[in-house]
Amino acid sequence: MTDSAAVPLPTGGGDAVRVERRGHVLLVTINRPEARNAVNTQVTLGIGEALDHADGDPDVWVVIITGAGDRSFCAGQDLKEAAAGIRFDDPRAARWGFAGFVQHAISKPVIAAVNGFALGGGTEIVLASDLAVAVDTASFGLPEVKRGIYAGAGGAFRLGRQIPPKIAMEALLTGEPIPAATALQLGLVNRVVPAEELLDAAFTLAERIMANAPVAVQASKRIARGITDGAVVAERDDWDRSAAEGKVIIASADAAEGMRAFAEKRAPQWQGK
């Protein structure tokens, strides 16, 4: 399936996101390998528009999201852009969430093809996906606490619902990574494969889904995920709580110190305030 003719689709993300149709699959690739596929405004716009297209196109049955290159699936937020004060002011951002993805509940099944490390926002993209295939060198984790911030794109409440709660709490509070083999054992991913087999494995999984009736598949996803009118209703309080906590954290001295220490490549000196 991966060698079938691809039809590129333009989005507002420009070169930062490649979007192409391969049969009934929409392949979305974060295309910033030089920045470890970190999410900036162009990535947010490209992914968000791609998912909107997928949900509205009856000929798209499955979405696969991956990263360019062989090192990083997604390194999370582009901290350089954030430090420069650049904000994505498109009104669709509030509906889509981080990366145009984590709150973008579409009916079409979404498979994450994790081509390298997926830390912070990268793990949160995996948590928001329905299925995941990863290379055997991949790693997952929410290291935000090491930088005085928090996993505000759903990771803080989703991780413990997808893997055993105490294992999730350890990962959340220590910020330490989870290797691919452990992620498979915990059920965070469906398959772990060598790098050269990643997209083939993702497309094979897509083909197994597409052997079934699309209308039934999409209804089954909406029921399983609790999606009503394009939103997961049961998560509304979680997102409100996350946003409220985020305002306090971002204004803290520890958050400022964490960012400075990261930029200066030194250990942070926490104050607890």
Residue pairs with C-beta under 8 A, 6 or more apart in sequence:
1 22
1 23
1 25
1 200
1 203
1 204
1 206
1 207
2 22
2 199
2 200
2 203
4 22
4 23
5 22
6 20
6 21
6 22
6 27
7 20
7 21
7 22
8 18
8 19
8 20
9 19
9 20
9 21
9 26
9 50
9 53
10 19
11 17
11 19
11 45
11 46
11 49
11 50
11 53
12 42
12 45
12 46
12 49
13 19
13 42
13 43
13 44
13 45
13 46
13 47
13 49
13 50
14 42
14 46
15 31
15 42
16 30
16 31
16 32
16 40
16 42
16 43
16 46
17 28
17 29
17 30
17 31
17 42
17 43
17 45
17 46
17 47
17 50
18 27
18 28
18 29
18 31
18 68
19 26
19 27
19 28
19 29
19 46
19 50
19 53
20 26
20 27
21 27
21 59
21 60
22 203
24 59
24 60
24 61
24 62
24 210
25 60
25 61
25 62
25 63
25 64
25 203
25 206
25 210
26 50
26 53
26 54
26 57
26 60
26 62
26 63
26 64
26 108
27 63
27 64
27 66
28 46
28 47
28 50
28 51
28 63
28 64
28 65
28 66
29 65
29 66
29 67
29 68
30 37
30 39
30 43
30 47
30 65
30 66
30 67
30 68
30 73
30 74
31 37
31 68
32 38
32 40
32 43
32 68
33 67
33 68
33 69
33 71
33 72
35 75
35 78
36 71
36 72
36 74
36 75
37 43
37 67
37 68
37 69
37 72
37 73
37 74
37 75
37 122
38 74
38 75
38 76
38 77
38 78
38 79
39 74
39 76
39 77
39 78
39 98
39 99
39 121
40 78
40 81
40 86
41 81
41 86
41 87
41 88
43 78
43 99
43 100
44 88
44 93
44 96
44 98
44 99
44 100
45 88
45 90
45 100
46 100
47 65
47 96
47 99
47 100
47 101
47 104
48 92
48 93
48 96
48 100
48 101
48 104
49 100
50 63
50 100
51 63
51 96
51 100
51 101
51 104
51 106
51 110
53 60
54 60
54 63
54 106
54 108
55 106
55 107
55 108
55 230
58 214
60 108
61 108
61 109
61 206
61 209
61 210
61 214
61 217
62 108
62 109
62 110
62 111
62 206
62 209
62 210
63 106
63 108
63 109
63 110
63 111
64 110
64 111
64 112
64 113
64 199
64 202
64 203
64 206
65 101
65 110
65 111
65 112
65 113
65 125
65 129
66 73
66 112
66 113
66 114
66 115
66 198
66 199
66 202
67 73
67 74
67 114
67 115
67 116
68 115
69 115
69 116
70 115
70 116
70 135
70 195
71 116
71 117
72 115
72 116
72 117
72 118
72 122
73 112
73 114
73 115
73 116
73 117
73 118
73 122
73 125
73 126
73 138
74 99
74 118
74 121
74 122
74 125
75 117
75 119
75 120
75 121
75 122
76 119
76 120
76 121
76 122
76 124
77 98
77 120
77 121
79 259
79 262
83 259
83 263
92 100
93 100
95 103
95 104
95 230
96 102
96 103
96 104
97 103
97 104
97 128
97 153
97 154
98 121
98 124
98 125
98 152
98 153
98 154
99 121
99 125
99 153
101 125
101 128
102 121
102 124
102 125
102 127
102 128
102 153
102 154
103 128
103 154
103 231
103 232
103 239
104 128
105 225
105 227
105 230
105 231
105 232
106 230
107 218
107 219
107 221
107 222
107 227
108 218
108 221
109 130
109 131
109 206
109 209
109 217
109 218
109 221
110 128
110 129
110 130
110 131
111 129
111 130
111 131
111 132
111 133
111 202
111 205
111 206
112 118
112 125
112 126
112 129
112 131
112 132
112 133
112 134
113 132
113 133
113 134
113 198
113 199
113 201
113 202
114 122
114 126
114 132
114 133
114 134
114 135
114 138
114 140
114 180
114 189
114 198
115 135
115 138
115 195
115 198
116 135
116 137
116 138
117 138
117 139
117 140
117 177
118 125
118 126
118 134
118 138
118 139
118 140
119 139
119 140
119 141
119 142
119 143
119 177
120 141
120 142
120 143
120 144
120 151
120 155
121 153
122 140
123 140
123 141
123 142
123 151
123 155
123 159
124 142
124 151
124 153
124 154
124 155
124 158
126 132
126 140
126 188
126 189
127 154
127 155
127 158
127 159
127 162
128 154
128 158
130 221
130 225
131 190
131 205
132 188
132 189
132 190
132 191
133 189
133 190
133 191
133 192
133 193
133 198
133 201
133 202
133 205
134 180
134 183
134 184
134 189
134 191
134 192
134 193
134 198
135 180
135 192
135 193
135 194
135 195
135 198
136 180
136 181
136 192
136 193
136 194
136 195
137 180
137 195
138 179
138 180
138 183
138 192
139 177
139 178
139 179
139 180
140 177
140 178
140 180
140 183
140 188
141 171
141 175
141 176
141 177
141 178
142 151
142 155
142 156
142 159
142 171
142 172
142 175
143 175
143 176
143 177
144 150
144 151
144 152
144 155
144 175
145 172
145 173
145 174
145 175
146 175
146 258
146 268
147 255
147 258
147 259
147 261
147 262
147 268
148 249
148 252
148 254
148 255
148 256
148 257
148 258
148 259
148 268
148 270
149 249
149 250
149 255
149 258
149 259
150 156
150 242
150 245
150 246
150 249
151 159
151 172
152 242
152 243
152 245
152 246
154 235
154 238
154 239
154 242
155 172
156 172
156 242
157 235
157 238
157 241
157 242
159 168
159 171
159 172
160 168
160 169
160 172
162 168
162 187
162 188
163 186
163 187
163 188
164 186
167 186
170 176
171 178
178 186
178 188
180 189
180 192
181 192
183 189
183 192
184 190
184 191
184 192
190 205
191 201
191 205
193 201
209 217
221 227
222 228
225 232
226 232
226 233
226 234
226 235
249 255
252 273
253 271
253 273
254 268
254 270
254 271
254 272
254 273
257 268
257 269
257 270
257 271
258 268
260 268
261 267
261 268
261 269
262 268
